[in-house]
């Protein structure tokens, strides 16, 4: 990186920008990007986008501290360079969108053939990136029915680069394209015959295609594969097989490292993928080459779907439930694995759900005791009641309103924060506007994740939304609060800017949950829409809010910046974020922002 703005550490980068006097990091009550993000989004050239047009973000931090987000080929009007967008930031607040893509037209020919693309029409979705041995390894995939409507195909491929910004080459071509890659591969003793990780097809194309690159491999991950029983079913349908998109590594958010598992004597990473159909899969790949590994620990140089048992075990979703974009994280400080999934219809009732397990392979249970493995009787719609609603459609009184928050990516930063990236649509702009959002995540004393529901703000003084002692007087005041609701209630709804209703959506995930007024009194009482008591622990940031008839909501209180305020110059606030795990409100989140004093 030759530009001095993107210096070798995040701190140095911020200093450099401040010294240059640019708006990139202007120091004031709330930085310029907070005021302008939603007020004046730029949909012109790719370099103008900033956080606009970011879908399915993968957040990554390089060794020098710089943050990157890789994301799906999606933009207003289909604009932009295809091959996965890249954004970078020194502070997680101000984002630059690069003019070039990650793949830069270095497409894998076998991948193109499988997903029925040519180079001119190629595109990809939802990548993930890790760095090791001085190289950057990317999985990316897509699902299409381009040539046969209703007969989808999908595949995930491995690409490698010596630069964080690409170009990323197909793994089997990378050594011939880049001398640095060749040097590393030679030192590792690694080579690749092909680059496909795993594929899906509704019908088994290996028996119908005359393309040798397809017919040379067996095919098990099809529309007749019963993922939960790990056997072929008696018929083909959209409720079977693992849809091959949204790959992600299993990481430890206490250390920031990939989790390593031993399979038949081979050290492996866990990788999740999957969309709708038969649910979310967990499979294993070799830690050195990132090639798939079968159940006996054999490293495969063929797509995992061509070997029985190698392409994953179902851990969530299934039977056609709208689960996708999964990420499993481990927290070694409390011993829990967490499975996050995006669920619902992308434009309308999309939101993120979470459950936890003591094993990476599940079962994952949400805070209300429900399994995230969907059965044949609750696949159609009932899944909206399952998975803690850690983020979803909402609106605080008089503020900007958001919906379809999902496509999440979770990262432990080098300075110890856990950040949660997602995309979001709005209820104040047309639905084809979508933005990158960054939130900070914490874990309660009961071992559940909670988010600062306000977007992350870095004040450059080392006090950026940390859990720090506050007094009762600091916290007391009137709050606009959100109590999440999960249900399979269906109906029709007309969204902002639409002239016709959307038919049969899941209303409690689609319609923004409206805030309710609550007063946290300095004497420890709760008044307003909800009544009860609240207590602050000795550490000054752990809080318990007891709501009559609902239970005890446990979590944290902290200073935050409210990006969603409408036409307001006062953005600083106090926020609380809590979860109820035992009472009538079991499994629901309760959070709120204090109004200006």
N, C-alpha and C positions, 0 to 999 in steps of 0.2 A: 504494500500500500504506500504509494509515493506522496499522496496528498497529506500535508502536515496536519490537516484537521483530524485525519484518522491516524493518530499517533500510536505509540506502542502500548500504551495503557489507557484504560477508559478515563482515568483521572487526568492524564496528560492530554487526552483528546479534548476534554472539557476545558482545560486551561487554555489550550491552543485556540479553541473557538472563542472563548471569552476575550482573549487578547486580540483576536481579529475583529471584535466588535460586531459580530454578526448576530442575527436574530435567532440563530440555531440554539443558543443557550442563554438568551437574555435573562438576567437576574432581576426578578421583580416578584410581586406577591404571587402571581401565577404566570408562568412562562407563555410567550406568545402562542405557542402551539396549542395550549389549552383553550385560548379564546377563539382561535381561528379554525380548529380542527373540523368542527361541524358547521360553523358559520359560513365558511368559504372554501369548501373542498374543490380541488383543481382536478378536472378530468381531461386535461389536455394531453400533453406529451407525457410519456412514462416518467420522466425525470421530475414532473410536477406532482405526481400522485401522492407522495408521502405515505400516509396510512390508508388512503383510499384504494379500492380495488384489491385489497388483500383478502384472500380466501384460503382457508385451511392452513393457517400459519404454522411453520415449524421454527421454533426459536432455538438459537444456537449461539454459544459464546466461544470465540476463538481464544487462543493462548494469550494474545495481547490485550484481552479484556473487551474488545469490540463485540457488539451484539449483531447478529444477523437473523433475519427471518426469510425463509424460503417458502414460497406459497404457490398455490394452484394457478394455472393459466386461466384467469378470469378477469374481465374488465368491462366497463361500460362500453357498449358497442363493439365488443370483441377486440378492442385495441391492444397494443403492446406486443412485445417480443415473446414468442412462444418458446417454451422450454423451461418454465418455472421462474417466477419473479424472485428477485433478491432485494431486500432492504437492509440497511445497516444503521446503527445508532451507537453513540457513545454513552447514552444516559437512559435509554429505554423510554424516552419521552419524545425526542425529536428524531424523525426517521427520514432517511434519504432512500428513494427508490432508484435503483440503478437502471441504466438504459439497456443493458445487455441481460440476457437470461442466463441461467445456470448451465443448461445443456448446449445452448448456442448452435443448434441444428446438428449436433453430433449424436444423432439418433441411432439406437440399436436396431439394425435391420430385422432381426428375428422378432424383436418386440413389436416393431411396426407391423409386420406381417400378421402376428397373432391378434393384435387389436384392430387390424384392418384399416390401418392408416397408410398414407403415402407421406413423403417428406413435406410436401406442400401443406397438407392438412394436419400435420402432427401436433399433438398437445399432450400435456400430462398434468397430474393432480397430486396434491398432498404428499410432498416428499418428506424424508427424514434424513438427517446428516449427522455423522459422527466423525471425529478426527482421531487417527492413530497412525503411528509410524511416520508422522509428518505428512500424511495424505488425508484427503477428505473423501469419505465413502457415502454415497447417496443411494437410497432405495426410492424409487418413484413408480407410480402405476396409474392406470386408468381403466375404466369399464365403458364399453361402447356396444351399441347394436347398429352400427353404421351401415352395414351391408344387409343385415337381416333384422328388421324391426321385431322386437320381442324375443330375440334370440341372442342375449348378450354374451360377450367375451371380455375377459379382463386379464391383466398380467402385471406383475411387479418385476422390475429389473434393477440390477446393480450398476452404478456408474461411479467412476473414480476421477479425482482431480488432484493436482498438486497445488491448486490455488483455491482459497475459500470462495472466490467468485467465479470459478470455472475457467475454461469449459470442462464439464464433466463428460468423460468418455465411457462408452460401454466397457465393462471390466475386461472383456476378452480382447479389446482393441487398445486399451489404455497404454500398455507398455510400449507399443509400437508408435504411439502418438506423442508420448512425452518422456524424454530421457530420465527425468527425475522419478517418474512412476516406475520405469523399467529398473532403475537402480534399486528402489525399495523392494519391488517384487522379487528381483534376483536375490537380494539379501535374505528375504523371507522364504525363498524356495517356493513361491506361489505362481501359478499360471492358471488361465481360465480357458476352457473350451467354448463356453458360452456364458451369457450374463443374466439369463432369466432366473429369478428366485422361485416364483410360484405363479401358476396360471389358473384360470377358471374358464369353463365353457358350459353353456346351457345344455347343448348337445355335444357329444364326444366327436370333435372334428377330426381326430386322428384316423377315423375310419371313413371320412367323407372327403378329406382334402387330398389334392394331388401335389401339395407342397411338402417337399422332403423335410424342411425345417420344422414342420408340424407333425408329420406322420412318424418321424424317427423316435418320438417319445410316446410312452404310454400315457394315459390320461385318467386320473381317478377323481379329481376335483370337478365334478360336473353337477348339473341340475338334478341328478338322481342320487347324489351322495348325501345320506342322512348323517349330518355332522355330529349330532348328539349321541347316536348309537354307533357311529363309525362303521357304517356299512351301506351298501347300495339299497335304495328303497325300490318299491315296486313300480314307481312312476316318476316322471320328471316334472319338476315344478320350481317356481321361484322361491320356495321355502327351503331349498336344499343347496348344498355346496357353499363354499366360502367365496364371497366376492373379493377379488384380489385388488384392493386399493387400501390406502391409509396405513402404510407400514410404520411401525414405531418400535424402538428398543425399550426394554425394561431397564429402568435406571433407579438408582438409590438417591433420593432427594436429600438425604443426610450427608452424602459424600460427593454427589455429582457424578458418580461413576456408573458405567454399565454393570448390571448384575451378571455374574458368571456362574454357570451351572455345568456340572459334569454329566455328560451323556455317554455312557459306554466307554469312558476313558478319554473322551474328547471335551475340552473346555469350550463352552458354548455361551452365546448371548441368547436371551429370550427376545423374540420379535412377535408383536401382535399385528394383525391385519384383519380386514373383513368389512363387509357392508351388507346390511339387510340379509336376505336369503337365509343361510344356515347359521348366521351369527358371527361372533368375533372368535378368531383363532389365535392360539399361542403356539409358535413353532420355535425351533432352535437352529442357530447358525454357528458355524465355526468362528471362534474369536479372531483368528488370524486372517482368513480369506473372506469371511462373511458368506461362504457357500452354505447351502442347507445341509443338515445332518439328519440321518435317519435314526430310528429308535435304538439301533445298536451302536450308534456313535460314528458310523461311517460318513465321511465327508463326500458329498455328492457334487458332481460337475454336470448335473442335469437339473431341470426344474423339479422342485420338491414334489409337485403334484404327480410326477411320473413314478413315484415310489410310495407304496402304501404306507401310511402312518407317518410320513415325513413332512406332510404339509400342514400339520397342526391339530390341536385339540380344542374343541369348543369350550369357551370359558364364560361367554355372556351372549345374550340375544338368542336368536334361533327362530325357526318357523315363520320367517318373513317379517319379524319385528324390525322396525326402522332404527336399528342400532348401527352406528358407523363411527369413524374417526376415533377409535379407541386408543387409550394410552394406559398402560399399567405402570405404576411407580411403586417403589418399595421405600419405606421409611425405617431405616435400621435403628433409629432411636426409640421406636416403639414396637417394632416387629410386625407391622401390618403392611400388606400389599393393598393397593387401591386400584380399582378399575374405573376409569372415566370413559364415558361414551357420549357421543352426540346422538340425539334421537329426534325423530319426528320428520316432518316435511320441511325441506331446507328453507323455503321462502316464508313459511308461516309459523308452524308449531315446533320449531327446532329449539332444543335446549340441551344442557349437559346434565347427566346423572352420574352418581358415583356410589359404589359399594366397596366393601373391603373383605379381605381373606387373609389367613395365615400362610397360604400357599399361592405361588404364582398361577397355578392351574385351577384356583378356586376351591370351593364355591364362593362367589362374591355376594355378600349380603348387604343390603342398604341399612340405614340407621333405623328403619321401621321394621326390620326383620325379614324383608322380602328378598328372594333370590333374584339376581340379575340374569340367570339362565331362564329363558322364556320357554314355556311349554306349549303344546299344540292348542291348548284351550285359552291361553291368554296372549297369543302372538299378535292378534289383530286389535290393537288399540289399548289393551289393558296395560301394556308396557309403559304407558304414560304415567301410571301410578307408581312405577318402580324406579329406583335410583334417586338418591337425594338430589334435590334440585339446587345444585350449588351455584348455578347461574341460569337465568331465564328472563323472559320478557317482563318488563316492569316500567313504571313511571312514577317518579316522585312529584309531589304537588308543584305545578308551575314549571316543571323542568322538561328537558328533552326526553323522548321516550324511545326505548330500544326493544328489538325483538330478534329472534333467530340467532341468539348468541351461542356459538359452538365452534366446532373444528379446533378444539383446544390442543395446546402444547405446553408442557410443564418443564421447567428448567431450574436447577439449583445454580445460582450465580456464584462467581468466584468469591464474592464478599458475603456469601452465606444466605442470601435471600432465596426464597422459592417463588418464582414468578409463573404466572398462568397467562398465556397468550390465547386469544380467540378472535374470531371475526364476528361482526354484528351488523345486522340491518337495522333500519330506523323506522319510526312511525311519523317522521316529519319530512323525509325525503322519499322519492320514489324507491321502490323495492330493489332496483338494480344498483343502488348505492350501498356499498358495504365497506367496512373499515376494520383495520387492525386495532385491537384493544389489549392492554397489558394490565394485569391485576397482581397484587401480591397475595400469596396464600400462606396460611398458618394452620397449625394442628392444635386442636383443643386438648385439654387434659384427659378427655375420654378417647383421644386418638382419632378424631374426625377432622377432615379438612374444612376450613372456612376461608372465604375470600374477603378481602377488602373490596366491596362492590364498586367503589370508585376506581377509576383508572389510575394507574401508578403515576406518581409525580416525584421527581428527583430534585431536591432543593440544594444539592451540591455541598451541603454542610454536614453530611454524615447522619442526618436526622430524618432521612426520607422514609416516613411512614413506619418507623421502627416501633416495636412494642416497648413503650417507655412509660415511666410512672406519670399518672395524672391524678389530680385530686378530685374528690366528689364535686367540688365547686367548678372545676374545669369541665366536668361532664354534664352536670345538671342542665336541663333546658327542654325545649320543645323539639320533638323529632318527627320527621316524616319517615314512616316505617313500612317495610314490606314483610308480610308473612306469606311464605310460599304455599302454593296449593298444587297438589298433584291429583289428577283425575282422568278418567277416560270420557268425560262429558263432551259430546259432539254437537256441532251445529254449524250455522252459516254466519259469516262475519265479513263486513266490508272494511277493508283496511284503508288507511290514509292514501288519498290519491287514486284509489280504485273507484270505478263506477258500478261494478257488480260484486256481489259477495263471493267469497271463497266457500265452496260447498263442502260440508262434512268434515271440517277441521276439528282438532282437539282444542277446545276453547280455552282451557286453563293454562295451556302452554303457548297459545297463539295470541290471545288478547292480553295486553300489558296489565299485569297486576297493579292496581292503583294503591298508592300509599295511604296509610291511616295515621292520623295525628296521635302521638303519644307524648306524655310529659314525664320525664325522669326527674322527680323532685329531689332536692338536696337531702331531705329527711329519709330517703330510701323508698318512697312510695312511687308507684306507677299509676298515672291517671290518663284519661282520654279514652280512645276506642277500646284499648285493652287496659285492664286494671290488675294490680298486683304489687310486687315489691322488687327492688333490685339491690344488689350488694356488689361492692368493689373489693377485690382481694388486697392483701397487704402489698403485693407487687405493683399495684396501681394501674394494671391494665387487664387483668382477668376479671370477667364480670359474669354474674348469674342474674338473669331476669326471670322472675317467677310470674307467670301470667295465669290468672284465675281460670280454671277449667281447661287449661292447655298443658301446663307443666313447667319445667325448669329449662330455660334456654341458656346454654353455657357457651362462652366464647371470649371475645376480646373487644376492647375499646381503644381507639387510637386517633391521632390527628390525621387528616386526609385532605385531599383537594378534590372538589366536586366539579368534574369536567362537564357535567350535564346541565348546569345552571343556565337558564335562558335569559339572555340580556342582563347578566349580573356581573359586576366587577369583583364581588367578594366571593372567592372560591374556597377559601380555607374553611374547614369544618371539623367537627368531631363525629366519628362514625362508630357504630358497634356492629359486630357480626357474630351471630350465635346459631346454635343448633340444639334442638330438643331431642332427647334420646330415650325417654322413658314414659312420658305421660300421654295424654290424648293427642297432643300435637306431635307425637313421635315421628321423627324423620324429617320434620319441616325446619327450614331455615327462617330466622327472624333477624332482620338488619335494618338499620336506619341512619339517616344523617340529621345532625342538629341544625335547626334553622339559625339564621343570623341572630346574634344577641343584640 
